[in-house]
Each structure stands twice: as C-alpha cells, then as structure tokens.
Amino acid sequence: MRWEGDPESNNVEDRRGDSGGGGGSGFGIGGRSIGIGTIVIALVGSYFLGVSPATILSLLSGGGAPQVQQSSQPRAAPADDRESQFVKVTLRYTEDAWTQIFTEQNAQYQPAKLVLFDGRTSTSCGVGQSATGPFYCPADASVYIDLDFFRTMQQRFNAGGEFAQAYVIAHEVGHHVQNLLGISDKVHAAQQNASEKQGNILSVKLELQADCFAGVWAKRTDQRAKILEQGDVESALNAASAIGDDALQKQSRGVVVPDSFTHGTSAQRVRWFERGLESGEVASCNTFDAKNL
C-alpha cells in the first residue's frame, strides 16, 4: 500500500503509554460500542444491533442524522513512529473519501476521532480493552485501536499487510458513518422488539454494510491517491475472511452455530467488501434490503 508522504489526519489521539482507563471491565451496554468482530467472537457487550430497512441513499440525503458530540481536541501523539503515521494517513484517507461522498449528497461529514491505546482505556462507552479488538464508540464518535491487534492478525490468522490494516480502520469508520446517518440508532430500536435470532441477523447486516463501506472507501481513495499495490486487495480479502463468524467459531469452538452469528460468514464479509470496492458507491451497500447476504 502506497501511503508514505501523504497528508495526515489531525484527529488521532495517542494514549499509548498512559496508565489506563480506570476501574470496571468490558463495555457498558448503554454506550453501545461497535466492533469489527475481531478475534473475540463475542464483542463484550458491543451491541447494536439490527437496523431499520431504510436505504442508505435516503438516509444520506434526508438530513436527519443525529448530531454527534465531539470530544475535546485530540492531544499530540507522544511518538511519531511509523505505525502512528500509517494510522494518521489512513484516517485522513477516510476523511477525504467520506467528505466527498457526503458532499455529493449535499451533506456535511463530521470526522471520527481515532484513539490509539495500550491494554485498556476510558471511553464514553465504558472501559475499552484490547481483548475486544478495534471498536467504535458512538457516544464519543471515536474509533479505538490497540495496535497489537494488527500483529495478532498476522500471527494468529496470517492476515497481514498494511492494506489489511487499513481495511480494519475503514470498517470501524464505516460504523461512524452509520452513526452519523442514524442507522445504528434505528438498528438498536429494531432489536428491542426482535428475537435473539432476528437481532443477530440485523447485527450481521449492520456489520456487512460496514464492510461494504470499507470497500467504497478503498475504491474512492485509490481513484484519488493511487494507494493500491499488487496483492493489497488480496490481503484485505484474506483479513475479511479470517474474521468471519464461521471461521472464528470453528477455530475457537470447533463447531459453527449460524444462529449466533453477529458479523457474517467469511464469504459474506468478502462479498460485501468486494461489492463496495467494485462500485465505489454507497447505494451498493444496502444490506438491509438484500435478498441474499
């Protein structure tokens, strides 16, 4: 992935080396954090959850997105290592792509903040822990990542490469977009009256849409900045496949329980990322009206 020398985002806060996030464990359910599904099959209470069948285009143009309370200005990172530079550039790529997409719909994009941390950290959704993997907290409009996750992707799942890492970041930013558009709130409301199985299906649709949004981001960014190199798309597809519910359950439990899926199968995650990558259009990411996921 070509990224060195490109502009960096100013919305990255580096908490690595801080003492941690205080008492408690896991996430407060009230905060409804949204994670990529990552290594742990159950995302510690991160649940949100199903969704309204409204199409993405109508949400984009409707102007009804909730206002997100932005936190204070991110403080400067204590280190300017290659990993943090990569994250800053990648986040800037997402900001540029989604600003373009929102502008096309006569709307204004409000960027997410991205927080780097070690071990555990405080969030508006509770105490975030590395074991959860990367996650998005709607309450503070922030993506949280412990960079050790990327090393785990490589070592445990053989899903390495910088573009695979960028896919993870873009997926979490996809949840931010869903939050801005009001999709996540509609999902939560729909799940209140749904059975566990129905709620899980809605959650899968939400996650697959975030995968598709990541593909849209990749298409738009490559068109503008020419970031893709040979093998990059394959590395992202490998990462999407590695964190499918069926692959994770088979590895951790030895058995697959489809009714418990909350993020989608490996094939589904690959398919929806590819759909966004091929089209570069948000309209292609309507998982909620899709007959087949």
C-alpha positions in Angstrom: 0.0 0.0 0.0 1.4 3.4 -1.0 0.8 6.0 1.7 4.2 7.5 2.8 4.3 11.2 2.4 0.5 11.7 2.1 -1.3 14.2 4.4 -2.1 13.0 8.0 -5.3 13.4 10.0 -5.3 15.7 13.0 -8.0 13.6 14.7 -5.7 10.9 16.1 -5.1 10.8 19.9 -2.2 8.6 21.1 -2.8 7.3 24.6 -0.1 4.6 24.3 1.9 4.6 27.5 -0.9 6.0 29.6 -1.8 4.3 32.8 -5.1 3.0 31.5 -8.8 3.7 31.9 -9.8 3.3 35.5 -12.0 0.7 37.1 -14.5 -1.7 35.6 -14.3 -4.2 32.9 -15.8 -4.6 29.5 -18.2 -2.0 28.0 -21.2 -0.5 29.5 -24.1 -1.8 27.3 -25.7 1.7 27.4 -22.8 3.0 25.3 -23.3 0.5 22.5 -19.8 0.3 21.1 -19.4 -1.3 17.7 -16.5 -3.6 16.9 -15.2 -5.4 13.9 -15.8 -8.8 15.3 -12.2 -9.4 15.5 -10.6 -12.1 17.4 -13.1 -12.5 20.1 -16.4 -13.8 18.8 -18.4 -12.0 21.4 -17.7 -8.4 21.4 -18.1 -7.8 25.1 -21.4 -6.1 25.1 -20.8 -4.2 22.0 -24.2 -4.4 20.6 -26.1 -2.6 18.4 -27.7 -4.1 16.7 -30.1 -4.6 14.0 -31.4 -2.0 11.8 -34.1 -0.2 10.0 -34.8 -1.2 6.4 -34.3 2.4 5.2 -32.0 2.7 2.3 -28.6 4.3 2.6 -29.3 7.0 -0.1 -32.4 8.2 1.6 -30.5 8.5 4.9 -27.7 10.4 3.2 -30.0 12.9 1.7 -32.5 13.2 4.4 -30.6 15.4 6.7 -31.9 13.6 9.7 -28.6 12.3 11.0 -28.1 12.9 14.7 -25.6 15.5 15.8 -22.5 13.8 17.2 -21.0 15.3 20.3 -17.3 15.7 19.5 -14.9 15.4 22.4 -12.1 17.9 23.1 -9.2 18.5 20.7 -7.0 15.4 20.5 -3.7 15.9 22.1 -0.5 15.4 20.2 0.8 11.9 19.9 3.8 11.2 22.2 5.6 9.3 19.4 5.7 9.7 15.7 6.6 6.1 14.8 5.7 4.5 11.5 2.6 2.8 12.9 1.1 6.0 14.1 2.0 7.8 10.9 0.2 5.0 9.0 -2.9 5.3 11.1 -3.0 9.1 10.7 -2.6 8.9 6.9 -5.3 6.1 6.7 -7.7 8.1 8.8 -7.1 11.1 6.6 -7.9 8.9 3.6 -11.3 8.0 5.2 -12.0 11.7 5.9 -11.3 12.7 2.3 -13.4 9.9 0.9 -16.4 10.4 3.1 -16.3 14.1 2.8 -16.5 13.7 -0.9 -19.4 11.2 -0.6 -21.4 13.4 1.8 -20.8 16.5 -0.3 -22.2 14.6 -3.3 -25.4 14.3 -1.3 -25.4 18.0 -0.1 -24.5 16.9 3.4 -21.5 17.6 5.7 -19.3 14.8 7.0 -18.2 15.0 10.6 -14.9 13.1 11.0 -14.4 10.5 13.7 -11.6 10.7 16.2 -9.3 7.7 16.4 -7.6 6.7 19.7 -4.5 4.5 20.0 -4.2 2.8 23.3 -2.4 0.0 25.1 -4.2 -2.6 27.1 -7.2 -0.6 28.3 -8.6 2.9 28.1 -11.5 5.1 29.2 -14.3 5.7 26.6 -17.8 7.2 26.7 -19.0 3.6 26.3 -17.2 2.3 29.4 -13.7 0.9 29.7 -12.2 -0.3 26.5 -9.9 -3.4 26.5 -7.5 -4.8 23.9 -9.2 -8.2 24.0 -12.2 -6.7 22.3 -10.3 -5.8 19.2 -10.8 -2.5 17.4 -14.2 -0.9 18.1 -16.2 2.2 17.5 -18.0 4.1 20.4 -21.0 6.1 19.1 -21.2 8.1 22.4 -17.9 9.9 21.7 -17.7 9.3 17.9 -14.4 7.6 18.3 -12.6 4.5 16.9 -10.3 2.8 19.5 -7.4 0.6 18.4 -4.7 -1.2 20.3 -2.1 -1.7 17.5 -1.2 -5.1 18.9 -4.3 -6.3 17.1 -2.6 -5.9 13.8 0.3 -8.1 15.0 -2.3 -10.7 16.2 -3.9 -10.6 12.8 -0.6 -11.6 11.2 0.5 -14.1 13.8 -2.8 -15.9 14.5 -4.7 -15.5 11.3 -1.9 -14.9 8.7 -3.8 -11.8 7.7 -1.1 -9.2 7.5 -0.2 -6.2 5.3 -0.9 -2.5 5.6 -3.9 -2.6 3.4 -5.5 -5.3 5.5 -4.9 -3.0 8.5 -6.4 -0.1 6.6 -9.5 -2.2 5.9 -9.9 -2.7 9.6 -9.8 1.1 10.2 -12.1 1.8 7.3 -14.6 -0.8 8.7 -14.7 1.0 12.0 -15.1 4.3 10.3 -17.9 2.7 8.5 -19.7 2.3 11.8 -19.1 6.0 12.4 -20.8 6.8 9.1 -23.7 4.5 10.2 -23.9 6.5 13.4 -24.0 9.8 11.5 -26.7 8.6 9.3 -28.8 7.4 12.1 -28.6 3.8 11.1 -27.1 2.5 14.3 -29.9 4.1 16.4 -32.6 2.6 14.1 -30.9 -0.8 14.4 -30.9 -0.6 18.2 -34.6 0.4 18.2 -35.5 -2.5 15.8 -33.7 -5.0 18.1 -35.7 -4.0 21.1 -38.7 -6.0 19.8 -36.8 -8.7 17.9 -35.9 -12.2 19.0 -32.3 -13.1 19.6 -32.0 -14.7 16.2 -33.7 -11.8 14.4 -31.5 -9.4 16.4 -28.4 -11.3 15.3 -29.4 -11.2 11.7 -29.8 -7.4 11.9 -26.4 -7.1 13.5 -24.9 -9.2 10.7 -26.5 -6.8 8.1 -25.0 -3.8 10.0 -21.5 -5.3 10.0 -21.7 -6.4 6.4 -22.7 -2.9 5.5 -19.6 -1.6 7.3 -17.5 -4.0 5.3 -19.1 -2.6 2.1 -18.4 0.9 3.2 -14.8 -0.1 3.7 -14.8 -1.2 0.1 -16.3 2.1 -1.1 -13.6 3.9 0.8 -10.9 1.8 -0.9 -12.3 2.5 -4.3 -12.6 6.2 -3.8 -9.2 6.5 -2.2 -7.4 4.5 -4.9 -9.1 6.6 -7.6 -7.8 9.8 -5.9 -4.5 8.8 -4.3 -3.4 5.6 -6.1 -2.7 3.7 -2.9 -3.2 0.1 -4.1 -0.3 -2.1 -5.0 -0.2 -5.7 -6.2 -1.5 -8.1 -3.5 -3.2 -5.4 -1.4 -6.8 -6.3 -2.3 -6.0 -10.0 -1.7 -4.6 -9.1 1.8 -7.8 -7.3 2.7 -10.0 -10.1 1.4 -7.9 -12.5 3.5 -8.4 -10.4 6.6 -12.2 -10.2 5.9 -12.3 -14.0 5.5 -10.2 -14.6 8.6 -12.6 -12.7 10.9 -15.9 -14.3 9.6 -18.1 -15.7 12.3 -17.8 -19.2 10.9 -14.0 -19.1 10.8 -13.7 -17.7 14.3 -16.2 -20.2 15.8 -14.6 -23.1 14.1 -11.2 -22.1 15.4 -12.3 -21.3 19.0 -15.1 -23.8 19.5 -14.6 -26.4 16.8 -18.3 -26.1 15.9 -20.2 -23.5 13.9 -23.6 -22.1 15.2 -25.1 -19.9 12.4 -27.9 -18.5 14.6 -25.3 -17.0 16.8 -23.5 -15.1 14.0 -23.3 -11.3 14.6 -20.8 -10.2 11.9 -21.3 -12.6 9.0 -19.6 -15.5 7.5 -16.2 -15.3 5.8 -17.8 -15.5 2.4 -20.3 -12.8 3.2 -17.7 -10.4 4.5 -15.6 -10.9 1.4 -18.6 -10.5 -0.9 -19.7 -7.2 0.6 -16.3 -5.7 0.8 -15.8 -6.6 -2.9 -19.2 -5.1 -3.7 -18.2 -1.7 -2.3 -14.8 -1.9 -3.8 -16.2 -2.6 -7.3 -18.8 0.1 -7.2 -17.4 2.9 -5.0 -21.0 3.8 -4.4 -22.9 3.9 -1.0 -26.0 2.8 -2.8 -24.5 -0.6 -3.4 -24.2 -1.2 0.3 -27.9 -1.7 1.2 -27.6 -4.9 3.1 -31.0 -4.5 4.7 -33.0 -4.9 1.5 -30.7 -7.5 0.0 -32.4 -10.8 -0.7 -29.2 -12.8 -0.2 -26.3 -11.7 2.0 
